[in-house]
Amino acid sequence: MQKNARGYVQDSCTSLNEAKACLQQALQTVEKDSNRERIEQSLQAVEHALEQCDATATTLSQV
């Protein structure tokens, strides 16, 4: 069966959660400060995208 929009958005949220977890693990192992800053910036961007994705999923579940 083909997914609807909500299914694809939920898949995206799952992938973003996995990316967030990987970036958090990367922060535990990074040594150089410049690399830490880049990872932190990436983590913030993923967290923001995840907030948006969750909001979209919530909206789609109410329709």
matplotlib code that plots the C-alpha trace (Angstrom):
import matplotlib.pyplot as plt

x = [0.0, 1.3, 1.9, 0.0, 1.6, 1.3, 3.2, 6.0, 6.2, 6.4, 9.2, 11.0, 10.6, 12.0, 15.0, 15.6, 15.5, 18.1, 20.3, 19.9, 21.1, 24.1, 25.1, 24.8, 27.1, 29.5, 29.7, 30.9, 33.8, 34.9, 38.3, 38.8, 36.9, 36.3, 34.7, 32.7, 31.2, 30.3, 28.6, 26.7, 25.5, 24.3, 22.6, 20.8, 19.6, 18.4, 16.6, 14.9, 13.9, 12.6, 10.4, 8.9, 8.4, 6.7, 4.4, 3.6, 2.9, 0.6, -1.3, -1.7, -3.0, -5.8, -7.0]
y = [0.0, 3.5, 5.9, 9.2, 12.5, 11.9, 8.6, 10.3, 13.1, 10.6, 8.8, 12.1, 12.8, 9.4, 10.0, 13.4, 11.8, 9.3, 12.1, 14.0, 10.9, 10.5, 14.1, 13.8, 10.8, 12.7, 15.5, 12.8, 11.9, 15.1, 16.5, 19.7, 22.8, 23.9, 20.5, 20.6, 24.0, 22.6, 19.6, 21.8, 24.0, 20.9, 19.6, 22.9, 22.8, 19.2, 20.1, 23.0, 20.8, 18.2, 20.8, 21.8, 18.2, 17.4, 20.4, 19.3, 15.7, 17.0, 19.2, 16.3, 14.0, 16.5, 16.8]
z = [0.0, -0.9, 1.9, 2.2, 3.1, 6.8, 6.4, 4.5, 7.1, 9.9, 8.1, 7.8, 11.5, 12.3, 10.1, 11.7, 15.1, 14.0, 12.6, 15.9, 17.8, 15.5, 15.9, 19.7, 19.5, 17.3, 20.0, 22.5, 20.3, 18.6, 19.6, 17.7, 18.8, 15.2, 14.4, 17.6, 16.6, 13.1, 14.7, 17.2, 14.3, 12.4, 15.5, 16.0, 12.3, 12.7, 15.9, 14.2, 11.2, 13.6, 15.4, 12.0, 11.0, 14.3, 13.8, 10.3, 11.4, 14.2, 11.7, 9.2, 11.9, 12.8, 9.2]

ax = plt.figure().add_subplot(projection="3d")
ax.plot(x, y, z, "-o")
ax.set_aspect("equal")
plt.show()
